[in-house]
Amino acid sequence: MSIPTIDLSKAQSPATRAALVQELRHALIEVGFLYLSNHAIQNSVIEDLVRILPVLFALPDDVKESVALIKSPHFLGYSKFGSEMTANIQDEREQFEFANELKDKYSHTTRLPLYTRLQGPNQWLGSDSIPKLREIVEAYIVALQDVAFRFLEVVTEALDLPPDALARFTGPQDRLKMVHYRPSPEATMDAQSQGVGPHKDSSGWMTFLLQASDPSIKGLQALSKDGVWLDVPPVPGTLVVNMGQAFEVVTNGLCKATTHRVLLPPGNYDRYSVPFFQGIRPDMTKRDLQSLWEHFDDKNKWNSTWESEEGQRIDSPFLRGKYETWGETQLRTKIRSHRDVGRLFYADVFEKYVNDD
């Protein structure tokens, strides 16, 4: 199996849209990972973002730590190497996490439902650190919101759903990570060199990943349905798109959230990536989705295939119904990944979330 490429520009013409819909249906159901080409993001928006990545991560540690994640109950800000865990193993990456700013005032209080508490303001470095950082990041978020919306329209059509069937579950806050994996001289392209461990995305509806490194620098791998790890190398001019856990739920298991991981780059080359997570309504429950499930009940109609045993073992609390709302499930995942932040701001549920395997 290989990772297919979907040309989003084909959606613009009736002459090519039908073929695009068929190609996308196959990618969603049989693979769960794809390259998205001709997405129409302005080159300057991408170039500006890629240009500042090495500069951003080369800042002194004390400058980066001035917006540390530990200062945000919304898990927005900077996290250093080894501060995040996936599958109970430390990830060797550093990252900044941002979100689109909401117009409503934010408030972190125990009086608010748990499912709302990830919504909050960004932490921004001073303009003297990286000039125009906020402007560059916000321009990229706006561009990705547009791509995600246009892509979701075609996804909805590919799954034979009414036009707004999926869009009504999106929002209000999307997330963006700027990620740096430093090279490891001892690393080889095997599972022992964990940049981020095997996981299914839980931060959004779909993930749109910009691999912002030279095409020769591998690292990202997707787990095929027959249990084989496939390289997903950078391809210039494309985004990598994969389905999140909520998308697997809304399609009643038809479109699997594909398990993936990142291995540390061997040699002397740094790896940079920028995943954008399309937001989901935090109050969404599985009951809200039941009206769509009948549409996907007949797996034979869709020629659905299996999932590997390793993929089935990945922690997926929303899929398994452990928590009522999507927002609380996502909060639980964040707390398990960043336990220092969880202990500080969520002591009342910390033990419950980290021990509910």
N, C-alpha and C positions, 0 to 999 in steps of 0.2 A: 504494500500500500504506500502511496506517496501523498504529499500534501498538495491539494489542488489549488489553483489560482483562479479567483473570481474577478472578472473585469466589471467594475461597478458602472463604467460608462455605458455598458450595454443596456442599462435600465432606461436610458434616455430615449430609445427608439423602439417603437412597436415591432420593427423588423428583427431586432436582436433580443428584446426583453424576454420572449417566450423561452428561447434557448438558455438565457441566463437563469431563469427561474428553475429550469430542470437541472442545470449544473449545480445551483445552490442547494436545491433539495438533496441531491446526492451528498454534497459536502456536509450538510447539517446532520443528516441521518447516519451516514456511513463512516464519517471521519471525525467531525467535530472540531477540526482545525483547518484553517485555510489562509492563503495569502489573498489580500485584497489590493488589486491594482487599479490605476486610474480613478483614485478616490477624490480627486479635484481639490485637495488641500494645496494652497499656494506654496510654492517652493520656499519662499522667503520665510514663511511661518515655521516650517520644519528646519530650515537652515539656521535660523536664529536660535531655536531651541537646542539643536545639536551643538552649535558653537559654544554655548555657555556651559555645557555639561562638564567638560574637564576642568574648567575654571571654577565652577561651583564646588566640585568635590576636592579641589586642591586648596580651598580655603583652610586657614588654621582651625584646628579642632575646637578651640574655644569660641570661634565665630559660628561654626556650625552648631555647636551645643547651645548657643544662645537661643535657638528655636527648637530645642530638643522636644521630642515627643512626650517626655515625662511631664511637660508643662501643659499638655492639652488633654482634657477629658474626652476630646473628640478624635484622638489619635491622628492629629495633623501636625506635621513638623518633621524634624530630622531624627533618624535613628542610626546609630553607629554599627560598625561591623560586629556581628555576634549578638546583637541585642534582640533579634527576632528569632522565633523558633517555628519550624515546620516539621510535623511528624515527630515532635519531641526532640529534635536535633537543632542545634544552632545554625542559622544561615549566615554564610560569610558574604554579606553584602551590606552596603550603607545606602541610605535613601532619604529623600525628602518626599513627603506626601502632602498634596494639596487637594482642594475641592473648589468648585464654583461657589462664590460667595452668595448667600441668600439675602434677600432684602429684609426679611423678618429679623427681629432681635433674637440673639441666642441667649439661652439660659441653661446652665447645668445645675440641676437640682434634683434631689431624690423624689420630689413631688411629680416630676415628669415621668411618663411611661418609659421603661427601659428602651423600647424600640425607637424612641426619638433621639436618644442621647449622643449618637454619633454625628448628628448634624451640628456644625459649629464653624467658627471663623478660622481662617488660616493664620499661621505665624509666618511673617515675612521678615527676611533679613533686611538690614538697613540698605538704602540705596548706594551707600559708599562701598558696600561689599561686592555686589554685582549690579551695575547700572541696568535699569530697565528689566530686572528679573521679573517683577510682578507683571509688567506689560507683556513680556514674552510668554510667560506661563499662561496668563489669562487669554491671550490671543490663540494659543494652541488649544486650550480647553474649548473655546467657542468653536474652533474649526472642527474639533473631534465631535462635539455635540451635533453638529450638522451632519457629519459623515455617519455617525451612529443612527441618527434619525432616518436618513435616506436608506441606509442598509437595512434597518428594521422594517421599512416599508416593503422591501423586496423579500425579506425573510417571511413576513406575514403572507405575502402572495404565494411564496414557495410552499407554504404549509396549508394552503387552501383555506385561510382564515379571512373573516371580514376585515376591512381596512384598519380599524382601530382596535382590533382584538388584543394586540400586545402592547401598543403604545400607551394604553390607559394605565398600565402598571409601572411605567417608568417615572423617574424623578423622586424627590426634587433636587437631590444633590449628587453630582457625579464626582468621581475621584480620579486623581492622577498621581502616579509615582515617577520620580526621577531616580534611577537606580544605577549604582556603580558596583561592579564586581572587579576586585583587584586580581591580578594574575598570581598564580601559585606555581613556583618553579617545580614543585613536586607533583603537581596535578597531572593526571591523565584523564582522558575522556571516559571516566567510569563513575559509578554511583558514589564513590568515596569522596569525590571532590565537590561537595554540596555547596553551590551558591544559594539555591533555595530548593528545598526538598520536594518530593512528589506531592502534588495537591490538586484539588479542583477549585477553581476560582470562586470565592464567596463574596467578593466585594462589589459585584455588579451583575447586571443582566447579561452583557457580553463584554469581552475584553478586546481592546484594539491596541496592539503593541507595536511601537516603533522600535526596531532594533537599530540603535544609533551607533553602530560600530562597523568597521570594515567587514565586507562579506566573508573574509577568511577567518574571522573570529567566531567560532561556533560556541555553543553552550546550551541553547534552548533545545529541549527534546520533548516530544509528545508520545504518549503510550498508545499504541494501536490496540484495536479490539482483540487481537490475538496475542497481546502481551509483549510486543516488541517495541523497544524504544527507538523512535525515528528522529533523526536530526532535523531541525527546522532552522537552517542557516539564514542569515540576513540576505534579503533580496532587495536591491536598491529600487526605490519607488513604490514599495508596498508596505502595508501594515499586515501583521499577523492577527487573525481574529479567532477567538475560541469562545465556546459557550460556557456560561457560568452555571452554578448549581440551581439557581432559580429558573433558568431556562429549561433545565432538565425536568424540574417539577411541573412547570406550566405545560410542557408537552407530554406529561404523564410518562416520562421515562423514554420517550421516543428519541429525542435528541440528547445524547449523553454529554454531560460536562466532562470534557476530556482531561484525563490526568496528565500533568506535565511537570517538568523540573528544569532547573538550570544548573549546569556543571561549571565549576570554576574554569576560566580560560587558562590553558597551559602556556608556558613560555613567559614572555615579558609584555603581553598586550592586555590593556584594560578593556573591559566590556561595559558598555552603557546601554540602557534600555529605558523606554518610557511607556509603561502601560497606562491606558485610559480605561476606566471601569464605568460603563453606562449605569446610572443610578436606578434604583428600584424603590417603589413606594415602601417606606419602612413599616407601614401598618398592614402590608399585604399578608394574607394568611392562605393556607392551602385550601380553605373553604372558598375563598374568592376565585380560585382557579377551577373549581369543580365543573363549572359550566363549560369549560373548554375540554375537559378530559374525555368526554364521550367522543369528541372529534378524533382523538388519537387512540381510542381503545383498540381498534382493529390493526394490530401490528402487522398482520399479513398484507393489508392494503398498502402499508408504507414500506414493505420489504425491510423491516428493521432487523438488525443483527445483534449479537451479544456484546457483552463487555468483558474484558479480561478480569481474572480473579484479583489481580493487584489493584486494578481500578475500582473494583467493588469494595475493597478494604479501606479506601481513602475516607477519612473523617468527613462526613456529610450530614450534619445534624438537621438541616432543614429538609433534606430528602427523606430522612428517617422519622421526621415528625417530632423531634425532641422538644421543640419550642414553637409557640403559637404563631409568632410574627416573624417576618423576614428580618426586621430591624433588630430584634433581640438576638436572633441567630447570628447576625453579622457582628453584633457587639460581643457575643460570646467568643467568636473566632478571633476578634482583635485582642481580647483579654488573654486568651490562651497563647497568642503569638507574642504579645508585649506584656509580660506578667508584671513588670515593675509599674507600668501605667495602671494596670488593673488593680493591683494592691492599693495604690494610692487613691484612686477615684471610685473604685467599685468594690470596696471591702465587703459589702453586704451580700454580693453574689459571687465573689472571687472563687471561693472554695467550691461552690456548686459548679461553676463553669469549667474549672480546670480538672475536676475529678468525675466528670459525667460520662466517661468512655463506656 
